[in-house]
Amino acid sequence: MRQSPFIVPGINRDICLVLDDYGSIGCVWRETDVEDTDFETVIANLPGNPVRVVAFNTAEGWSRDVPEVVALEPRVRCANQKRELPSSLQPKRVEGQP
């Protein structure tokens, strides 16, 4: 498979983008400053209802869906710091289920 030429020289870092669910208006990729697309910033600014998180590095030629990593990381950090998980990150209860 032929590789596409790299059109933005000098950017070789992992980038994370978040797909947010805004309910009645639908899902959108969250608009963000390029400096706020690193993993740490995405975790720190996780929105209220993320549907998908995609990480990629065009210089290295990879991309992957990483919702499990993003969902687990705040829980691990809270547990390590012996803090309660914020209510915004608590699992949503489904009616009829314990």
LINGI-V149952 format. One record per pair of residues at least 12 apart in sequence whose ideal C-beta (glycine too) atoms are under 10 Angstrom apart, sorted by sequence separation. I is the first residue (numbers start at 0). J is the second residue. D is the distance in Angstrom with one decimal. If there is no record, write none. Layout:
i:I j:J d:D
i:I j:J d:D
This chain:
i:16 j:28 d:5.7
i:17 j:29 d:4.6
i:29 j:41 d:9.1
i:52 j:64 d:7.3
i:53 j:65 d:6.9
i:73 j:85 d:7.8
i:16 j:29 d:7.1
i:31 j:44 d:8.3
i:41 j:54 d:8.8
i:51 j:64 d:6.3
i:52 j:65 d:5.2
i:53 j:66 d:8.9
i:16 j:30 d:9.8
i:17 j:31 d:7.8
i:38 j:52 d:9.4
i:51 j:65 d:8.9
i:52 j:66 d:5.1
i:54 j:68 d:8.1
i:73 j:87 d:9.6
i:74 j:88 d:7.3
i:16 j:31 d:7.6
i:29 j:44 d:8.9
i:51 j:66 d:6.0
i:52 j:67 d:9.2
i:54 j:69 d:8.8
i:73 j:88 d:5.4
i:15 j:31 d:9.4
i:38 j:54 d:7.2
i:50 j:66 d:8.2
i:52 j:68 d:7.8
i:74 j:90 d:10.0
i:14 j:31 d:9.9
i:29 j:46 d:6.3
i:37 j:54 d:9.9
i:49 j:66 d:7.3
i:52 j:69 d:4.5
i:36 j:54 d:9.3
i:51 j:69 d:9.5
i:52 j:70 d:8.5
i:70 j:88 d:8.3
i:14 j:33 d:8.0
i:17 j:36 d:9.2
i:36 j:55 d:9.7
i:15 j:35 d:9.4
i:16 j:36 d:6.5
i:29 j:49 d:8.3
i:49 j:69 d:7.2
i:70 j:90 d:9.5
i:12 j:33 d:9.8
i:15 j:36 d:5.6
i:49 j:70 d:8.4
i:14 j:36 d:4.5
i:15 j:37 d:6.9
i:26 j:48 d:9.2
i:10 j:33 d:8.4
i:13 j:36 d:8.5
i:14 j:37 d:7.5
i:15 j:38 d:5.5
i:26 j:49 d:9.8
i:27 j:50 d:9.8
i:28 j:51 d:9.0
i:29 j:52 d:9.9
i:12 j:36 d:8.6
i:13 j:37 d:7.0
i:14 j:38 d:9.1
i:15 j:39 d:9.4
i:17 j:41 d:6.2
i:26 j:50 d:5.7
i:41 j:65 d:9.4
i:45 j:69 d:6.9
i:12 j:37 d:7.1
i:13 j:38 d:6.5
i:15 j:40 d:8.2
i:16 j:41 d:8.2
i:21 j:46 d:9.4
i:26 j:51 d:8.3
i:28 j:53 d:8.8
i:45 j:70 d:9.0
i:12 j:38 d:10.0
i:15 j:41 d:4.3
i:19 j:45 d:9.9
i:20 j:46 d:9.0
i:21 j:47 d:9.3
i:22 j:48 d:7.8
i:42 j:68 d:9.3
i:14 j:41 d:9.3
i:15 j:42 d:8.7
i:17 j:44 d:8.7
i:19 j:46 d:5.0
i:20 j:47 d:8.8
i:21 j:48 d:7.6
i:38 j:65 d:8.5
i:42 j:69 d:6.5
i:45 j:72 d:9.0
i:17 j:45 d:7.4
i:18 j:46 d:9.6
i:19 j:47 d:7.7
i:20 j:48 d:4.5
i:41 j:69 d:6.8
i:45 j:73 d:6.8
i:17 j:46 d:6.2
i:19 j:48 d:6.2
i:20 j:49 d:7.6
i:21 j:50 d:10.0
i:18 j:48 d:9.8
i:19 j:49 d:6.0
i:20 j:50 d:4.8
i:38 j:68 d:8.2
i:42 j:72 d:5.3
i:43 j:73 d:9.2
i:18 j:49 d:6.8
i:19 j:50 d:6.8
i:20 j:51 d:9.4
i:38 j:69 d:8.1
i:41 j:72 d:9.5
i:42 j:73 d:6.3
i:17 j:49 d:5.1
i:18 j:50 d:4.7
i:19 j:51 d:9.2
i:17 j:50 d:8.4
i:18 j:51 d:4.1
i:39 j:72 d:9.4
i:17 j:51 d:7.5
i:18 j:52 d:7.4
i:38 j:72 d:8.2
i:42 j:76 d:8.0
i:16 j:51 d:8.7
i:17 j:52 d:5.3
i:18 j:53 d:7.6
i:16 j:52 d:7.2
i:17 j:53 d:8.3
i:15 j:52 d:5.9
i:16 j:53 d:5.3
i:15 j:53 d:7.1
i:16 j:54 d:8.0
i:14 j:53 d:8.7
i:15 j:54 d:4.8
i:16 j:55 d:8.0
i:48 j:87 d:9.2
i:14 j:54 d:6.8
i:15 j:55 d:8.3
i:45 j:85 d:9.6
i:47 j:87 d:5.9
i:13 j:54 d:5.7
i:14 j:55 d:5.7
i:46 j:87 d:8.9
i:47 j:88 d:9.6
i:13 j:55 d:7.3
i:14 j:56 d:6.9
i:45 j:87 d:8.1
i:13 j:56 d:4.9
i:14 j:57 d:8.0
i:45 j:88 d:7.4
i:48 j:91 d:9.2
i:12 j:56 d:6.6
i:11 j:56 d:7.0
i:12 j:57 d:9.7
i:13 j:58 d:9.7
i:10 j:56 d:9.1
i:11 j:57 d:8.5
i:12 j:58 d:7.9
i:13 j:59 d:8.4
i:16 j:62 d:9.9
i:18 j:64 d:9.9
i:10 j:57 d:7.5
i:11 j:58 d:3.8
i:12 j:59 d:9.4
i:10 j:58 d:6.7
i:11 j:59 d:7.2
i:13 j:61 d:9.0
i:14 j:62 d:9.2
i:18 j:66 d:9.4
i:9 j:58 d:9.0
i:13 j:62 d:10.0
i:17 j:66 d:9.5
i:7 j:57 d:7.5
i:8 j:58 d:9.2
i:15 j:65 d:7.1
i:6 j:57 d:8.7
i:7 j:58 d:8.8
i:5 j:57 d:6.8
i:13 j:65 d:9.8
i:17 j:69 d:8.1
i:5 j:58 d:6.4
i:15 j:68 d:9.5
i:3 j:57 d:8.7
i:15 j:69 d:7.6
i:5 j:60 d:9.3
i:3 j:60 d:8.9
i:2 j:60 d:6.8
